[in-house]
């Protein structure tokens, strides 16, 4: 380091350099999204790019990211990748990767990849990426598997590239184990390219600022971020705040229970009392659980500071071993989002009396509803693609919930045109469901109705991932629940987490849940209800019901 080294204590210098690191992650994001082969990566943005320091701590993330991935990746790096492959065992051009759920994000389709960044023969940082592959063999992505071995190929941390040369033996094993080898291998190479961009741009950054390493800057960013989080926690009263929620589960109800323990400048979340692990693919592993715990609290405490390691240091969590939030390693978990996505809503519910103005109603996009369409074309080749369907977002203290929004994940949906190219379906209907949002001072977002028709000459298997069919999304601060979801085939109810086979011309209809409301219905002024009526968001019948509840019946509702 020379005398020209920038002063990390200078707030202007620090902000400029911090923004540059985020931009580096964003450049990698663009590369991965634009070069990926599969719709779930390219269209849905089901991936993340993260820059790590030499100790594997998160330094900067791409702006548009999956919240759970950005916490899972540095945990994987520090706990698993670096101990197995310390810097002395790495060479320039090495690429490390695994899809082990215990190491990464809790299910096999997500590949966690880390690339060391060298300067002057020394590892100075790591580029990291996680992406959801379109297929990993085994049972297609859904909830019916009874252990992890049914769910697909699992590979440990391996060198996918060695000194810049692809490890063909490993790639051949992966290709032979999946239904869509071209898309899978293409997505893996897109991840490699994205990490290489982060490495290239970080070295330019270091040269520009005359730095030989990044750890000093990382320490400055982490220290300030941690201090900001602890300052926010100290604004909350010490205490233990609890909540529980019932979910549909697979065949029996699942209970999630949380105790949020605030003590001075730290928070611990204890999930004791939650249901035991189950014999189907909805178990939620520790990294995935922790990431959602952190995300919920970050939203409430300090939503503005860019995410990095310092933001999460004051937050810990735990769940009993053998529970659905800390299952044994052999358990199935490919649809773990059906449980994990509800964790932020559970934490919001626990804290509704502590920070009522900041919590949000339960969301119908928690979890994402998905239909994994799989089949065989006339030429014998396999097709497969996942389409997401989002429910209504929960309402907030100042605004109605947004309609059909993914939360807490922020996955996009595949454009209908691209989805219909990938699989032989026609999307006959895609519309909002009036009155599906929970009532309140601010109503929950609306769910949607979607109808898919099989246009193929042969049967199509659709593997469903859904929740909130028996238990709708709850409101907060006395807000009301939204409407429950539905799944029908040709007008007949279907098991919402099972396999549905559509013959040529048959239809699948899904109705996603509405979000929970915020606040008492009586606090919603008549003008807002009249606006909802004018925009067609609620029916006159629903407006009359609301007005009867509030003992006010203006002419618009008659």
Secondary structure, 3 states (H helix, E strand, C coil): CCCCCCCCCCHHHHHHHHHHHHHHHHHHHHHHHHHCCCHHHHCCCCEEEEEEECCCCEEEECCCCCHHHHHHHHHHHHHHHHHHCCHHHCCCCCEEEECCCCCCCCCCCEEEEEEEEEECCEEEEEEEEEEECCCCCCCCCCCCCCCHHHCCCCCCCEEEEECCEECHHHHHHHHHCCCCHHHHHHHHHHHHHHHHHHHHHHHHHHHHCCCCCCHHHHHHHHHHHHHHHHHHHCCCCCEEEEEEEEECCCCCCEEEEEEEEEECCEEEEECCCCCECCCCCCCCCHHHHHHHHHHHHHHHHCCCCCCCHHHHCCEEEECCCCECCECCCCCCCCCCHHHHCCHHHHHHHHCCCCCCCCCCCCCCCCCCEEEEEEEECCCCCEEEEEEEECCCCCCCCCCCCCCCCCCCCCCCCCCHHHHHHHCCEEEEEEEECCCCCCCCCECCCCCEEEEEEECCCCCEEEEEECCCCCCCCCCECCCCCCCCCEEEECCEECCCCCEEEECCCCEEEEECCCCCCECCHHHCCHHHHHHHHHCCCCCHHHHHHHHHHHCCCCHHHC
